[in-house]
């Protein structure tokens, strides 16, 4: 297909039914991105309808066509005039609607849903994932990482993280991994297990306990010299320098050594294959207590959760006494039944309490701690923070369900006046922070000052992060003229602010947590920028916190 095909050529091919897949993709892209093409499409459709309806049907009695009373002629003429008026009006209406769609679609304040014309999608537009398993528990886990299949990159394991094929390593503690086929594996460190697919793994070292319900039958675990096929059961597998040991706790497995014929091994049976010994499987003692199951791991996780919650509470009690705090919303007091959010700085300033609008109480990082959930366009917490400041630091724990707005608010001042900050996440996964550097235009008076400097982080988001608690922080450092974005205590980016765009006096005033602005007039609209997710703890400092201090907040507060 030539890339120079015009919209007219593509529409003609569509009408004739000769569009190939490449042409259809080009047409879809033009209708999505080019307002003029959408107008031409609307005109083309109306012209096609008009031509089809205006073409006379063949007469069944052509011989009598010339014998028509004058009254009938007038009636037909009148009907045609009405029909032409309807067609013209419909065409004008469709074109007007199309122009209005273009105006709304290009309006920066609030995106609108695309029409059916512009939302034509192909399978290639649908998001995809190569994940094969999910981490559902981490207990006392140390150095828990996964390397990709190539071994070139690695990342730390976190609860609710989706796992692609690769090698999971755990130096100590436990990790519960649920494969997408339905099998659940508890990995006991030190261990290394390679994820091959949603129904297969390779055990290189360490211990696992696998629970395989009937729907996941056929789950396979290999070692360097044997293959275990689960037939809907519960078994343990240990791989060490001494060899491999399989213990069946319930049901049965199919066990194959090298090229030998598979054999069935039932419940209560333990078989071992010793390294470097030229013999097959031998009986060995059952030791189920050495293989932690999912129920026991849950009890261990609850103990760990309580310990971490108490650790955070101690750190929070110290933090709220920090003299650099402007406002601190720990969200640790009971939120159910109250519609205000307590400011927890010490000494306490009740004037900084927030008003909860729409947002609902949900589970926080721990069962014992609440958080606020933002879902609907009106959900927000309204605050009023008076005063003037210099450097700023904002830090929060956030659980993002999805980034389905152009702008997803964390903390936004209402009118965005000179010196006021905006902190939000773009739908691309980039974190946006800016401080307005100019005055607002007023009547005939233009704004005075340079445009604001927007510090955008690299995109951190991918769908596998949905539902995970993330720590986000931003440091606006006036002295060093920098804006630094943090994710989970690690630096995402550092922006150097040009001197003419550096705002040395900052202020907040009226603002919203998890949303932006509010209509001032009955018929006024507001941009939809609500966060789709939950917030648990928000701290605002009148200072530039150091990387070490940000890291400590994460260590004390991670779930």
C-alpha positions as semicolon CSV with decimal commas, in nm:
position;residue;x (nm);y (nm);z (nm)
1;X;0,000;0,000;0,000
2;X;0,124;0,346;-0,086
3;X;0,144;0,573;0,214
4;X;0,026;0,864;-0,007
5;X;-0,331;0,738;-0,047
6;X;-0,580;1,014;0,018
7;X;-0,882;0,993;0,245
8;X;-1,103;1,004;-0,066
9;X;-0,926;0,701;-0,218
10;X;-0,961;0,510;0,107
11;X;-1,330;0,598;0,146
12;X;-1,399;0,491;-0,213
13;X;-1,223;0,160;-0,155
14;X;-1,422;0,113;0,165
15;X;-1,749;0,173;-0,018
16;X;-1,649;-0,072;-0,293
17;X;-1,540;-0,333;-0,039
18;X;-1,179;-0,344;-0,165
19;X;-0,999;-0,222;0,148
20;X;-0,707;-0,446;0,239
21;X;-0,586;-0,466;0,604
22;X;-0,311;-0,208;0,547
23;X;-0,558;0,036;0,388
24;X;-0,804;-0,016;0,674
25;X;-0,532;0,057;0,929
26;X;-0,442;0,380;0,745
27;X;-0,809;0,483;0,731
28;X;-0,854;0,416;1,102
29;X;-0,545;0,621;1,183
30;X;-0,661;0,914;0,969
31;X;-1,003;0,914;1,135
32;X;-0,842;0,903;1,479
33;X;-0,585;1,176;1,424
34;X;-0,706;1,413;1,151
35;X;-1,013;1,635;1,210
36;X;-1,037;1,723;0,838
37;X;-1,054;1,354;0,748
38;X;-1,342;1,307;0,991
39;X;-1,532;1,594;0,828
40;X;-1,475;1,442;0,483
41;X;-1,594;1,108;0,615
42;X;-1,916;1,268;0,745
43;X;-1,981;1,441;0,411
44;X;-1,906;1,123;0,220
45;X;-2,150;0,921;0,429
46;X;-2,428;1,176;0,387
47;X;-2,369;1,199;0,011
48;X;-2,379;0,821;-0,019
49;X;-2,707;0,804;0,173
50;X;-2,856;1,083;-0,035
51;X;-2,759;0,923;-0,366
52;X;-2,888;0,583;-0,262
53;X;-3,223;0,717;-0,141
54;X;-3,268;0,959;-0,432
55;X;-3,219;0,692;-0,701
56;X;-3,569;0,597;-0,826
57;X;-3,669;0,234;-0,800
58;X;-3,758;0,060;-1,130
59;X;-4,129;0,103;-1,210
60;X;-4,336;-0,210;-1,217
61;X;-4,571;-0,049;-1,470
62;X;-4,363;0,173;-1,700
63;X;-4,645;0,182;-1,960
64;X;-4,860;0,394;-1,730
65;X;-4,582;0,619;-1,606
66;X;-4,688;0,911;-1,827
67;X;-5,048;0,905;-1,715
68;X;-5,023;1,079;-1,376
69;X;-5,278;1,324;-1,244
70;X;-5,154;1,678;-1,182
71;X;-5,246;1,649;-0,814
72;X;-5,016;1,348;-0,782
73;X;-4,735;1,546;-0,951
74;X;-4,770;1,820;-0,693
75;X;-4,770;1,567;-0,409
76;X;-4,455;1,396;-0,539
77;X;-4,287;1,734;-0,590
78;X;-4,372;1,836;-0,234
79;X;-4,244;1,508;-0,093
80;X;-3,917;1,549;-0,283
81;X;-3,876;1,904;-0,153
82;X;-3,930;1,781;0,203
83;X;-3,691;1,493;0,143
84;X;-3,420;1,727;0,010
85;X;-3,467;1,953;0,310
86;X;-3,434;1,655;0,548
87;X;-3,118;1,533;0,372
88;X;-2,965;1,881;0,376
89;X;-3,053;1,932;0,742
90;X;-2,918;1,592;0,837
91;X;-2,596;1,657;0,650
92;X;-2,556;1,996;0,815
93;X;-2,628;1,845;1,156
94;X;-2,378;1,562;1,108
95;X;-2,109;1,802;0,990
96;X;-2,181;2,035;1,283
97;X;-2,160;1,745;1,526
98;X;-1,835;1,635;1,367
99;X;-1,688;1,986;1,403
100;X;-1,805;1,999;1,765
101;X;-1,643;1,660;1,826
102;X;-1,316;1,796;1,690
103;X;-1,341;2,103;1,916
104;X;-1,403;1,892;2,224
105;X;-1,143;1,636;2,130
106;X;-0,873;1,900;2,102
107;X;-0,977;2,094;2,417
108;X;-0,688;2,056;2,662
109;X;-0,885;2,064;2,986
110;X;-1,084;1,744;2,961
111;X;-1,074;1,459;2,713
112;X;-1,401;1,315;2,585
113;X;-1,484;0,971;2,464
114;X;-1,417;0,915;2,096
115;X;-1,708;0,858;1,859
116;X;-1,761;0,529;1,688
117;X;-1,597;0,674;1,377
118;X;-1,270;0,752;1,554
119;X;-1,261;0,456;1,787
120;X;-1,229;0,185;1,524
121;X;-0,970;-0,050;1,668
122;X;-0,778;-0,350;1,550
123;X;-0,641;-0,644;1,744
124;X;-0,297;-0,482;1,733
125;X;-0,435;-0,195;1,947
126;X;-0,524;-0,428;2,236
127;X;-0,277;-0,432;2,528
128;X;-0,094;-0,761;2,572
129;X;0,109;-0,925;2,847
130;X;0,365;-1,204;2,852
131;X;0,310;-1,275;3,222
132;X;0,288;-1,639;3,332
133;X;0,248;-1,605;3,712
134;X;0,174;-1,361;3,996
135;X;0,348;-1,306;4,331
136;X;0,082;-1,321;4,603
137;X;0,288;-1,344;4,926
138;X;0,636;-1,246;5,038
139;X;0,734;-1,335;5,394
140;X;1,075;-1,245;5,538
141;X;1,199;-1,248;5,179
142;X;1,558;-1,134;5,128
143;X;1,717;-1,064;4,790
144;X;1,402;-1,175;4,608
145;X;1,449;-1,096;4,239
146;X;1,354;-1,222;3,895
147;X;1,587;-1,215;3,595
148;X;1,438;-1,213;3,248
149;X;1,481;-1,509;3,015
150;X;1,792;-1,353;2,860
151;X;1,947;-1,290;3,203
152;X;2,025;-0,931;3,109
153;X;1,790;-0,749;3,347
154;X;1,649;-0,817;3,693
155;X;1,393;-0,659;3,924
156;X;1,286;-0,707;4,282
157;X;0,982;-0,917;4,356
158;X;0,680;-0,742;4,504
159;X;0,337;-0,862;4,608
160;X;0,084;-0,860;4,321
161;X;0,361;-0,829;4,064
162;X;0,307;-1,019;3,739
163;X;0,601;-1,238;3,641
164;X;0,722;-1,298;3,287
165;X;0,927;-1,606;3,194
166;X;1,259;-1,587;3,377
167;X;1,453;-1,704;3,680
168;X;1,319;-1,629;4,031
169;X;1,587;-1,615;4,302
170;X;1,527;-1,599;4,675
171;X;1,812;-1,603;4,928
172;X;1,591;-1,650;5,235
173;X;1,228;-1,641;5,341
174;X;0,927;-1,747;5,137
175;X;0,753;-1,638;4,819
176;X;0,410;-1,760;4,710
177;X;0,375;-1,769;4,332
178;X;0,046;-1,844;4,159
179;X;0,076;-1,965;3,800
180;X;-0,188;-1,853;3,554
181;X;-0,300;-2,212;3,495
182;X;-0,409;-2,229;3,863
183;X;-0,116;-2,399;4,037
184;X;0,018;-2,240;4,358
185;X;0,383;-2,279;4,457
186;X;0,546;-2,178;4,786
187;X;0,917;-2,117;4,726
188;X;1,148;-2,154;5,028
189;X;1,485;-1,975;5,008
190;X;1,761;-2,013;4,935
191;X;1,611;-2,119;4,604
192;X;1,610;-2,061;4,231
193;X;1,318;-2,153;4,008
194;X;1,287;-2,080;3,638
195;X;0,942;-1,986;3,508
196;X;0,897;-2,141;3,164
197;X;0,526;-2,094;3,100
198;X;0,193;-2,060;3,280
199;X;0,202;-2,436;3,343
200;X;0,571;-2,525;3,370
201;X;0,875;-2,444;3,585
202;X;1,231;-2,571;3,628
203;X;1,368;-2,610;3,981
204;X;1,742;-2,541;3,999
205;X;1,789;-2,533;4,378
206;X;1,590;-2,503;4,698
207;X;1,245;-2,624;4,806
208;X;0,892;-2,576;4,681
209;X;0,551;-2,697;4,787
210;X;0,298;-2,708;4,505
211;X;-0,080;-2,716;4,543
212;X;-0,250;-2,808;4,217
213;X;-0,633;-2,811;4,202
214;X;-0,813;-3,020;3,940
215;X;-0,839;-2,725;3,701
216;X;-0,457;-2,703;3,691
217;X;-0,382;-3,070;3,629
218;X;-0,079;-3,122;3,411
219;X;0,137;-2,864;3,589
220;X;0,501;-2,960;3,525
221;X;0,813;-2,908;3,735
222;X;1,148;-3,025;3,597
223;X;1,491;-3,066;3,750
224;X;1,813;-3,145;3,567
225;X;1,735;-3,518;3,580
226;X;1,363;-3,566;3,640
227;X;1,019;-3,445;3,542
228;X;0,721;-3,419;3,778
229;X;0,373;-3,393;3,625
230;X;0,106;-3,313;3,881
231;X;-0,228;-3,488;3,838
232;X;-0,425;-3,264;4,073
233;X;-0,253;-3,298;4,407
234;X;-0,009;-3,150;4,657
235;X;0,360;-3,231;4,657
236;X;0,700;-3,105;4,771
237;X;1,021;-3,095;4,572
238;X;1,373;-3,026;4,698
239;X;1,680;-2,983;4,479
240;X;2,028;-2,972;4,635
241;X;2,383;-3,077;4,558
242;X;2,294;-3,421;4,693
243;X;2,015;-3,471;4,438
244;X;1,638;-3,434;4,407
245;X;1,363;-3,541;4,646
246;X;0,990;-3,564;4,565
247;X;0,731;-3,602;4,842
248;X;0,360;-3,648;4,762
249;X;0,132;-3,517;5,037
250;X;-0,203;-3,568;4,863
251;X;-0,322;-3,727;4,538
252;X;-0,058;-3,848;4,297
253;X;0,206;-3,730;4,052
254;X;0,361;-3,874;3,741
255;X;0,738;-3,899;3,783
256;X;0,986;-3,957;3,503
257;X;1,364;-3,999;3,544
258;X;1,578;-3,935;3,237
259;X;1,436;-4,142;2,952
260;X;1,268;-4,402;3,173
261;X;0,898;-4,469;3,155
262;X;0,688;-4,240;3,378
263;X;0,561;-4,391;3,702
264;X;0,276;-4,291;3,930
265;X;0,367;-4,187;4,285
266;X;0,081;-4,168;4,537
267;X;0,021;-3,983;4,862
268;X;0,254;-4,065;5,151
269;X;0,541;-4,158;4,921
270;X;0,887;-3,993;4,918
271;X;1,142;-4,073;4,646
272;X;1,497;-3,947;4,604
273;X;1,741;-3,935;4,314
274;X;2,102;-3,893;4,428
275;X;2,348;-3,690;4,222
276;X;2,627;-3,881;4,049
277;X;2,484;-4,221;4,138
278;X;2,391;-4,444;3,847
279;X;2,075;-4,577;4,005
280;X;1,712;-4,476;3,984
281;X;1,479;-4,361;4,257
282;X;1,506;-4,479;4,614
283;X;1,266;-4,448;4,906
284;X;1,332;-4,171;5,158
285;X;1,159;-4,046;5,477
286;X;0,856;-3,815;5,453
287;X;0,929;-3,470;5,603
288;X;0,619;-3,255;5,534
289;X;0,715;-3,009;5,810
290;X;1,005;-2,889;5,594
291;X;0,766;-2,773;5,320
292;X;0,555;-2,473;5,419
293;X;0,208;-2,478;5,262
294;X;-0,012;-2,183;5,165
295;X;-0,213;-2,193;5,489
296;X;0,097;-2,181;5,709
297;X;0,247;-1,910;5,490
298;X;-0,067;-1,702;5,541
299;X;-0,021;-1,723;5,919
300;X;0,342;-1,617;5,882
301;X;0,234;-1,331;5,655
302;X;-0,017;-1,204;5,912
303;X;0,252;-1,200;6,179
304;X;0,487;-1,012;5,948
305;X;0,213;-0,766;5,851
306;X;0,144;-0,677;6,212
307;X;0,516;-0,628;6,279
308;X;0,552;-0,396;5,979
309;X;0,243;-0,199;6,074
310;X;0,379;-0,142;6,424
311;X;0,714;-0,043;6,274
312;X;0,541;0,216;6,055
313;X;0,342;0,352;6,350
314;X;0,660;0,419;6,546
315;X;0,818;0,594;6,248
316;X;0,497;0,792;6,189
317;X;0,488;0,914;6,549
318;X;0,838;1,054;6,498
319;X;0,764;1,197;6,153
320;X;0,462;1,400;6,261
321;X;0,687;1,599;6,498
322;X;0,916;1,709;6,212
323;X;0,919;2,090;6,215
324;X;0,957;2,099;5,836
325;X;0,612;1,950;5,782
326;X;0,346;2,173;5,629
327;X;0,075;1,907;5,649
328;X;0,071;1,535;5,725
329;X;-0,221;1,303;5,660
330;X;-0,126;0,969;5,817
331;X;-0,476;0,825;5,757
332;X;-0,430;0,612;6,067
333;X;-0,736;0,721;6,263
334;X;-1,071;0,547;6,199
335;X;-1,211;0,699;5,880
336;X;-1,545;0,520;5,864
337;X;-1,833;0,743;5,961
338;X;-1,638;1,068;5,933
339;X;-1,600;1,293;5,632
340;X;-1,289;1,483;5,730
341;X;-0,924;1,384;5,701
342;X;-0,720;1,466;6,008
343;X;-0,399;1,664;5,975
344;X;-0,160;1,478;6,206
345;X;0,126;1,726;6,246
346;X;0,243;1,790;6,602
347;X;0,151;2,040;6,734
348;X;-0,182;1,976;6,567
349;X;-0,339;2,238;6,341
350;X;-0,706;2,149;6,287
351;X;-0,739;2,421;6,021
352;X;-0,543;2,194;5,788
353;X;-0,793;1,906;5,818
354;X;-0,925;1,798;5,480
355;X;-1,288;1,756;5,372
356;X;-1,356;1,414;5,216
357;X;-1,586;1,444;4,914
358;X;-1,708;1,124;4,752
359;X;-1,394;0,923;4,827
360;X;-1,457;0,600;5,019
361;X;-1,269;0,420;5,295
362;X;-1,079;0,110;5,187
363;X;-0,805;-0,121;5,313
364;X;-0,466;0,046;5,339
365;X;-0,122;-0,110;5,323
366;X;-0,219;-0,335;5,615
367;X;-0,550;-0,476;5,735
368;X;-0,533;-0,259;6,048
369;X;-0,487;0,063;5,852
370;X;-0,743;0,244;5,634
371;X;-0,685;0,436;5,313
372;X;-0,901;0,648;5,082
373;X;-1,022;0,523;4,745
374;X;-1,085;0,758;4,452
375;X;-1,299;0,622;4,168
376;X;-1,560;0,870;4,047
377;X;-1,502;1,209;3,881
378;X;-1,617;1,392;4,195
379;X;-1,403;1,201;4,445
380;X;-1,148;1,422;4,622
381;X;-1,022;1,561;4,953
382;X;-1,041;1,940;4,980
383;X;-0,771;2,120;5,179
384;X;-0,669;2,479;5,247
385;X;-0,299;2,532;5,317
386;X;-0,212;2,899;5,381
387;X;0,137;3,047;5,390
388;X;0,441;3,097;5,171
389;X;0,729;2,854;5,141
390;X;1,044;2,787;4,943
391;X;1,146;2,431;4,864
392;X;0,881;2,160;4,875
393;X;0,873;1,782;4,920
394;X;0,560;1,574;4,865
395;X;0,546;1,202;4,942
396;X;0,263;0,950;4,934
397;X;0,177;0,583;4,916
398;X;-0,053;0,519;4,619
399;X;-0,224;0,214;4,476
400;X;-0,312;0,277;4,112
401;X;-0,586;0,071;3,951
402;X;-0,536;0,224;3,607
403;X;-0,425;0,546;3,440
404;X;-0,742;0,609;3,241
405;X;-0,737;0,991;3,247
406;X;-0,506;1,221;3,054
407;X;-0,400;1,358;3,393
408;X;-0,436;1,155;3,713
409;X;-0,418;1,382;4,015
410;X;-0,206;1,332;4,323
411;X;-0,211;1,689;4,460
412;X;-0,331;1,990;4,259
413;X;-0,395;2,349;4,365
414;X;-0,727;2,491;4,247
415;X;-0,653;2,782;4,020
416;X;-0,281;2,724;3,963
417;X;-0,165;3,076;4,043
418;X;0,191;3,207;4,063
419;X;0,400;2,983;4,291
420;X;0,144;2,702;4,316
421;X;0,244;2,338;4,248
422;X;0,077;2,065;4,045
423;X;0,167;1,698;4,101
424;X;0,001;1,436;3,884
425;X;0,056;1,128;3,667
426;X;0,000;1,130;3,292
427;X;-0,174;0,843;3,116
428;X;0,165;0,761;2,965
429;X;0,299;0,674;3,312
430;X;0,516;0,986;3,337
431;X;0,501;1,183;3,663
432;X;0,437;1,555;3,613
433;X;0,542;1,827;3,856
434;X;0,540;2,200;3,794
435;X;0,521;2,529;3,981
436;X;0,354;2,819;3,801
437;X;0,606;3,088;3,716
438;X;0,371;3,354;3,576
439;X;0,071;3,554;3,690
440;X;-0,274;3,468;3,558
441;X;-0,420;3,670;3,271
442;X;-0,697;3,901;3,395
443;X;-0,936;4,063;3,150
444;X;-0,730;4,265;2,903
445;X;-0,417;4,213;3,111
446;X;-0,199;3,928;2,979
447;X;-0,013;3,695;3,210
448;X;0,325;3,821;3,325
449;X;0,625;3,591;3,354
450;X;0,775;3,289;3,180
451;X;0,589;2,962;3,120
452;X;0,620;2,709;3,398
453;X;0,887;2,442;3,386
454;X;0,738;2,093;3,372
455;X;0,956;1,821;3,525
456;X;0,847;1,493;3,365
457;X;0,986;1,165;3,490
458;X;1,042;0,872;3,255
459;X;0,739;0,646;3,230
460;X;0,735;0,405;3,524
461;X;0,394;0,248;3,465
462;X;0,300;-0,087;3,322
463;X;-0,025;-0,278;3,381
464;X;0,149;-0,531;3,608
465;X;0,181;-0,253;3,871
466;X;-0,197;-0,222;3,899
467;X;-0,309;-0,286;4,257
468;X;0,040;-0,259;4,409
469;X;0,129;-0,006;4,677
470;X;0,390;0,234;4,536
471;X;0,574;0,514;4,715
472;X;0,595;0,831;4,507
473;X;0,784;1,143;4,611
474;X;0,888;1,467;4,446
475;X;1,145;1,717;4,576
476;X;1,135;2,077;4,450
477;X;1,473;2,214;4,558
478;X;1,494;2,593;4,525
479;X;1,856;2,618;4,642
480;X;1,984;2,372;4,382
481;X;1,722;2,459;4,117
482;X;1,618;2,096;4,068
483;X;1,307;1,879;4,068
484;X;1,364;1,513;4,161
485;X;1,110;1,235;4,115
486;X;1,129;0,918;4,328
487;X;0,965;0,575;4,293
488;X;0,986;0,340;4,592
489;X;1,282;0,534;4,731
490;X;1,484;0,527;4,409
491;X;1,552;0,833;4,194
492;X;1,351;0,829;3,872
493;X;1,479;1,156;3,730
494;X;1,644;1,488;3,816
495;X;1,548;1,803;3,624
496;X;1,752;2,123;3,637
497;X;1,522;2,425;3,631
498;X;1,636;2,724;3,420
499;X;1,690;3,030;3,637
500;X;1,418;3,235;3,466
501;X;1,163;2,958;3,539
502;X;1,269;2,893;3,897
503;X;1,002;3,003;4,146
504;X;1,162;3,080;4,480
505;X;0,841;3,150;4,674
506;X;0,584;2,872;4,665
507;X;0,232;2,863;4,803
508;X;-0,059;2,618;4,808
509;X;-0,390;2,768;4,924
510;X;-0,704;2,580;4,819
511;X;-0,620;2,241;4,672
512;X;-0,746;1,889;4,612
513;X;-0,596;1,553;4,696
514;X;-0,669;1,294;4,428
515;X;-0,850;1,538;4,197
516;X;-0,851;1,891;4,058
517;X;-1,066;2,199;4,103
518;X;-1,438;2,234;4,153
519;X;-1,706;2,427;3,959
520;X;-1,771;2,776;4,094
521;X;-2,088;2,840;3,892
522;X;-2,395;2,614;3,851
523;X;-2,330;2,557;3,478
524;X;-1,950;2,545;3,497
525;X;-1,763;2,227;3,406
526;X;-1,446;2,085;3,554
527;X;-1,173;1,870;3,405
528;X;-1,190;1,503;3,501
529;X;-0,854;1,435;3,662
530;X;-0,949;1,211;3,952
531;X;-0,710;0,937;4,052
532;X;-0,836;0,587;3,979
533;X;-0,694;0,416;4,285
534;X;-0,621;0,471;4,654
535;X;-0,398;0,695;4,868
536;X;-0,252;0,590;5,202
537;X;-0,051;0,864;5,380
538;X;0,049;1,200;5,234
539;X;0,324;1,426;5,368
540;X;0,407;1,779;5,248
541;X;0,730;1,942;5,367
542;X;0,856;2,300;5,338
543;X;1,203;2,166;5,262
544;X;1,397;1,958;5,013
545;X;1,435;1,614;5,171
546;X;1,752;1,419;5,098
547;X;1,758;1,086;4,909
548;X;1,842;0,913;5,238
549;X;1,533;1,057;5,407
550;X;1,311;0,949;5,118
551;X;1,459;0,599;5,134
552;X;1,395;0,579;5,509
553;X;1,029;0,669;5,458
554;X;0,998;0,377;5,218
555;X;1,177;0,131;5,444
556;X;0,962;0,225;5,743
557;X;0,637;0,218;5,548
558;X;0,657;-0,058;5,290
559;X;0,382;-0,319;5,326
